[in-house]
Amino acid sequence: MAIVEVDGLRKSYGGRPAVDGLTFRVEEGEIFGILGPNGAGKTTAVECVEGLRTPDEGTVRVAGLDPVADHDGVTRILGAQLQESELQAKLTVREALELYAAFYPRPADWRPLAERLGLTGKLGTRFAGLSGGQKQRLFIALALVGNPRVVVLDELTTGLDPRARRDTWSLIEDVRARGVTVLLVTHFMEEAQRLCDRIAVVDKGRIAALDTPSGLIRRAGGATVITFTPSQPLAEGELAGLPGAVLAEDRDGRVVIHGTDDTVNAVITLLARHRITAHQLRVTEATLDDAFLDLTEEQV
């Protein structure tokens, strides 16, 4: 059952479309990712879901409610961590958590939440005294303190160090395990690949692809990547003509080929025919980065 429904969403600024006909469904209990280049319309789309912006066209529903017309109802079931947020400078972490918890009829206990996010030692610290990463963790806690059915996380781990990022990923997986639906906007491919059940790739305000992470990778041109350093140069034409190869290039003496399993066999045959040794031969699967680059256009 879809808990978030977006149909034909359009939103323009100064006559220029930021979102141009987005349609997608988020199933209850899943982590749904939105990926896209800067300026693709990701934040505008989720701000319409949150009720912070009014669509020019199309419909948005959260648990059947219109985020603009039924804003109060949506705020009781939806938590949000915005891409950019601020609090009053003198407000302490404890005061912020207690204040936000007071907004909801059945809030979460903010103490274990603060501990999980590494904020227990900062409860008496004023907002102005927090580092960028600590502020980010506080906003994640504030998004979850209301026990939401849906939480929107826009650039979840920006500003966090690698350990804090992975701790936050574990928290989000625990949140989903409790039945909370997560709508995640991110530009970290590793984050999307680890957390998301499905991903919508947005480019120039439109959905370029919507699939599971593994499905997007399979759709990428050249799902198998072969790299090696040949003992002697290979003719460029021979590399480009390999079966299944969609990209073959020489990077300062190291050959990189994107293709299929058939390409691997063809490379081995080619090397044997020319009696060339492949040093540091690696055969790997393409990544979500590769799929993302294939599915989105370069931004000018």
N, C-alpha and C positions, 0 to 999 in steps of 0.2 A: 504494500500500500504506500503510495507516494504521500509524504508529509510536506514536501515543498514542490510546488508546481509553477513553472514559468512558461508562459505561452506567448510567442510573438512579441517579446519585450523590445521596445524601442525607446531610446532616450538620447536627445541631442542637446548640445550646448552651442549657442551662437550659430545655429544652422548646421553644425557639424555633428554627424551621428557618433556617439560614443558606444551605444549598444544598438545593433541593427537586426532585430528579429530573432533574438535568442529564445530557444525553446528547449527545456530540459525538465526532468523529474528527478527528485531525490527520494529514494525509498527510505522508509522508517528504519532506523538502526544502522544505516550504512555511513561510511565516511566517503563523501563525494568531493572530489578535488576539482578546482578550476585553475588551469594553467594558461599562460599566455604572455606575450611580450609586454613590455611597458607600454601603456596607452591602449591596450587591446580592449578595454571596457570591463575588466574583471571586477574592479572595486565598484564601479557604477552599478553593475548587475546585482552584487550582493547588498548594496545600499538600498536598492529597490526592494529586495527581499526583507530587509530590516525595517522598511518603512521610513527610511531617512530621506528618500527621494521618491517623487511621484513619476511613474512612467508616462511618457507621451502617448504610447500605444501599448496594447497587449495587457495581459492579466498576470498577477502574481498572487499565489495563495500559500499560506503557511497553516497547516492543519485545517484547511478549508476557510481560513480567515484572510481578508484583504489587509495587508500590512499598513495601508494608509487609512482606509475607512474604519477598520477595527484595530487601530494602533494599540489601544490599551490591552486588548485581549492578546495580541501577538507578543507584546513585551512581557506578559506573564509566562509565556512558554518558550521564548527565544532569548538566548544570551548572545552577546556580541563582543568580540575584541576587534576594535577598529584598527585600520592601518596607522592612523595618527590620532593620539588621544592625549589629554592633559587633565590633571586634577589640581585643586587648589594647593598652592605651594606649601602651606603650613600643615596640611592634613597628614596625619601619620598613617602608616600602613594599617595599624589596628583600627583606627577611626574609619578609614576607607572601607575596610572589610565589614565592620559593624554597620556602617551606614548603608551599604549596598544590600546587606543581608536583611535590613529592616524594610526594604522595598517589597519583599516577597512574603506571601503567606506561609510557605513551607521552605525556607532557605536551607541550604546545606550547612553543616557545621564548618565554619571557615578555618578552624584551627588545624585539622589534618590537611586541608587544602593548602594552607600556608606552609605547613611543614613539607609537604610533597614538592612544593615549588621553591623551597629553600628560602622562605621569607620569615621563618620564626625568629631568627636573630635580628630582623629588621622591623619588628612590629612597632617599636617606638620611634623609628626614623621618619622624619617628615619627607613628603613626596619630593621636595626640591633637593634633598640630600641623597636620593637614590641614583645609582648608575643607570645607564640606558637599558642594560639587560635586566636589572631589578625592576625597573618600571614596566618592562614588557611582561615579566612574570606576574607582577601585580595585576595587570590588566587581564591576563589569562584567568587568574583567580576570580576577579570581579565578574568575568563572563560566565563563570561556572557556579558562583555562589548562590544563584537563584534556583538551582536544581532544574535547569531548562530541559525541555524535550528536544529542542534543536539549539545548537550553538554554531555561530558563524565566526570563523577565525581567519582574519585577513592578515597575511604575512605573520604566521604564528610564531616563528622562531627567529625573526630578524633581530640582530643585536645580541643573540645568545651565543656563548662559547660552545664548542662541540659537545662537551659533557652535559651542559644544561640543555642543549638541543635534544640530545637523546633521552634525557630524563623526562623532558616535556613530551616527546613522542610516546613514551611508555604511559604517561598520564592520560594522553588522548586515547590510547588503546584501551585503558581501563574505563574511561568515560563511555566509550562506545560499547564496551562489554556490559555496562549497566543499562544499555538500551537507548542512550542519547544519540541522536542523529547529528553528524558533524558535516558542516559545509566549509571546506578548507580552501582558501586562496593562497597559493604559494608560488615562489619562483625557484624553490629548492627541489631539483629533480629527485634527489635521494629521498627527501621527505615525502614527496608524492608517491614514489614507487613503494615505499615501506608502508605508508598509512592508508592509502586510498583503495577502496573497493572498485570505484569507477572514476574516470577523469574526463572532464570536458576541456578540450583544447580550444581556446578562444583566440581568434585572430581578426583584427579590425572590426570588432563588435559582433562577429558571427562565430558560430561553432564550426571549427575546421574538422573536428573528430570527437567522438564520444565512445569510450570503450574502457575495458579494464586496463591496468598498466601493461600486463603481458600482451593483451590484444593490440594495444597501440604500438608496442615494440615489434610485434610480428608484422604489422602493417608498414613499418618503416622500410624504405628501400635499403636493401642490404642488411638483413637481420643477423648475418654472420660476419664477423670482422676478422680478417687474417692479416697479421703483421709479421714481418721478418726482415732480416738484413741479408741480402744475397752475397755470395762469395765473389760474384762478378755481376756487372750490370745486366739487366734484362731490357729488351726492346719494349718501348712504351706501347706499341701497337699490340704486342702479344698479351700484355696485361689487360688492356681494354677489351680484347676479344674473348676473354675467358667466359665460359657459360655462367649465366646468372650474375655476373659482375655488374654493379650499377655505378661503382666508383673505384678507380684504381689510380694511385698516385705515389710518387717517390718523394719522401720527406727527408731530404739530406741523407740519402743513401738507405733509408729504411722504407720498405714497401708497405703500403697500407691498402687493403682491398676490402670493399664492402660487397658481399654477395650472398650466396646460399651454400648449403652443404655440397651441392654439385661443384661450386667454385673451389671448395677445398680440395676435392679430388682432382680437379683440373690443374690447380696450382702444383700439387705434388707430381703429377704427370709431366707438367712443363719443366719443373726443376730437374727431374730425373733425365728428361730428354736432352737437356743442355748440360747435364752433369754439374749442376750448381748446388752448392750447399746452402741451406737456409739457416742462418744463425739466429738464435733467440726467437724461434718460431712460436707464435701465439695464435690460437684460434679461440675467439670469445663471442658471446652473444652481444648484439647491439643493446644499447641502454635507452632509457627514457629520454636522455639528452638527444640521442640520434633521432628518435621518433619526433621529438619536439621540433628540431631543426628542419626535418623533412616536411612537417605539417604547417609550419608558420613561415610567413614571408619576412624577408629582411626589412626592418623598419627604417625608413629614410627620414 
